[in-house]
Amino acid sequence: MREMLTGGPLDVLTGDYLAELTMLILGRERQKDPARGYATTFLRQLDDTLRLALERGVRIVSNAGGLNPAGLADAIRTAAEKQGLAARVAHVTGDDLRTARDWPVQTLTANAYLGGGGIAECLRVGADIVVTGRVTDAALVTGPAAAHFGWRADDWDALAGAVVAGHILECGAQATGGNYAFFTEHDVRRPGFPLAEIHPDGSCVITKHPGTGGAVTVGTVTAQLLYETAGARYAGPDVTARLDTVRLTQDGPDRVRVHGVKGEPPPPTLKVGLTRLGGWRNEVVYVLTGLDIHPKAALVRDQMEAALSKRRPAEVRWTLARTDHADADTEEAASALLRLTVRDPDPEKIGRAVSGAAVELALAGYPGFHVTAPPGKGSPYGVFEAVYVPAAEVPHTAVLPDGTPVTVPPPATATHLAPVPEPPLPPPLPPGPTRRAPLGLVAGARSGDKGGAANVGVWARNDDAWRWLAHTLTVDRFRALLPETAGPPVTRHALPALRALNFVVDGLLGEGVAAQARFDPQAKAVGEWLRSRHLAIPEELL
């Protein structure tokens, strides 16, 4: 926050603190203390920067209120008073639907994704700080932009442009070179944070403060645009943004112009994120060194399966990672990892029953027996589920700095939008010599999670590479390159204006990140796995 406030001019500083896993963590905190449930890290940062923000006239908008935005607003007022500061603090509420409906048993949190209308109401009356509960990440930008430019609720194109800007900003340095496929081309040791210069028509320029690290290029912005999205429509509570209309233009060093975005009315329902404790989980990672890796793994499995047979957990999963190398010059390089993961609603079945059995094999197992860490008693895991409720039934409320509550009506919605037609693809490259090489030599990728689904966005960096990619990377080829996706449904979305394909793999992540059902539970590196796979690539592209 201090870097953003001192690095250059700002009107509004936003901060996105909520993810699906965060809501589960805050829900468990609220169980212990009903006065908690908000992001305390935001409050600590604000203690250090509030005076600076007020002196510079920078408004602060954040969803750090989590499950208790009113509590965070009170804590901010108290912190301001201790510093002798007069801060006009407002908050947005209404997203917490935990007691509003009969949710499944053991539901820990139930929060609707609100839009930016409440934020705009607070800023229009002069709030210095606005904290919210669960709003969409992009709402932190649509709210301030709507308040500043006086947009109506049906200014679909302008709002859609702000949604795209918000999506680009929401993950911070991911738009300035962080997690970027071609990171070796830039100095990304300490990338700065992105900012958006938004114009009255909703178009914007993505840039960063002068002198900060990283880079803002069409590539870094494309990567973030594809992150955790799906097809042409990016639906939200304020507007449905058409990602197939987004145009990106390099507008100078570290400046990318985002324009042409079209908007449509939002759907009549709001997404509600439900979290609950799904059960208990434990894990043991065995180190298998040297020769006979597969026989050693088979011995461990036979011994542990026999030990668990009397009180077998509901789920027992084994995975072998062949990280070993032949004739290795270090012990670690000579070793493979065999991972045992167990899950069950009963903590006793995954606790001492598993850790005890694992330890008892230490002197009776395969040669060189050891594990990466002592087995523990296990830990709870969470489950995320998305449901949808009518927007009109959610009490979106802006609580102004003087305490006045203002009801925010939902915008006009679309009960039906015609399907987006398949976009025309460019003509394929003419036949020519090819060479087997990694896909990542000619394409970038960025992957992420949405509940139990994973998305993998892949983009080409020039027109010829796009002509090849669009016709080569089919769903069948995608499945062949990533065998883990052979079972779940896979949908391909083409976005020619971005020279990109976006693949959505439903169910790859089980019940979401908190369930930790997979080695990479948020699919963060699936895109890099895809880029490392070899296929026949035209030599003219290499």
HUQUI-V360593 format. One line per field, one symbol per residue. ss: DSSP state (a for helix, b for strand, c for the rest). A space follows every 10 residues. Layout:
ss=???
This chain:
ss=caaaaacccc cbbbbcccca aaaaaaaaaa aaccccccca aaaaaaaaaa aaaaaaccbb bbccccccaa aaaaaaaaaa aaccccccbb bbbccbcccc ccccccbbbb bbcbccaaaa aaaaccccbb bbccbcccaa aaaaaaaaac cccccaaaaa aaaaaaaaac caaaaccccc ccaaaccccc bccbbbbbcc cccbbbbbcc ccbccccaaa aaaaaacccc ccbbbccccb bbaaacbbbb cccccbbbbc cbbbcbbcbb bbbbbbbbbb bbbbbbbbbc ccaaaaaaaa aaaaaaaacc ccccbbbbbb bccccccccc caaabbbbbb bbbbccaaaa caaaaaaaaa cccccccccb bcccccccbb bbbbbbbbbb aaacccbbbc ccccbbbccc ccbbcccccc cccccccccc cccbbbbbaa acbbbbbbbb ccbbbbbbbb ccaaaaaaaa aaccaaaaaa acaaaccccb bbbbbaaacb bbbbbccccc ccaaaccccc cccccaaaaa aacbbbbbaa ac
